[in-house]
Structures are given as C-alpha cells and as structure tokens.
Amino acid sequence: MKLKHKVVAFTLYFILFLALGAMVDYYAYDILNPWVFIVLSFVAALWVTNVHAKSRQKSRVDELAEEIEEVL
C-alpha cells in the first residue's frame, strides 16, 4: 500500500468515525465533551487503517480512495 493511499484511507475512516461521533454527541445532549469524540475518532481511524493495510483485502474504501487519488 502506498503512503498516499494510506493517507486517503485514514481520512475516509476518520470522517466516518467523526460523523458517527457527532451523531452520538448530538443525541447525548452534550453530556460528553466533543473533544472526546474527536480524539476517539482519530485513534479509531489510526487503528482501522493499520488493520486494513495489514489485511491486504480490497474493499469499498480502497475503491473510494483510488477515486480520490485520481482527483488529487
């Protein structure tokens, strides 16, 4: 996996986890600090990107990453 592909995959996962965290935070009525969700999203995206890179299986994230790489 190239570095550019890993960065794009990480960005996709980070946006996904950030959106999920934002929905949880919205329905939690601001009980938790939003920074908790941002940090958890970042850590989760790092972990999932690492697992994804080691698995070497092509998924929908790879297809989206390739399309984004073509634009960049």
Protein Blocks (a to p, Z undefined) as FASTA:
>chain_A
ZZklmmmmmmmmmmmmmmmmmmmmmmnoomacfklmmmmmmmmmmmmmmmmmmnopacfk
lmmmmmmmmmZZ
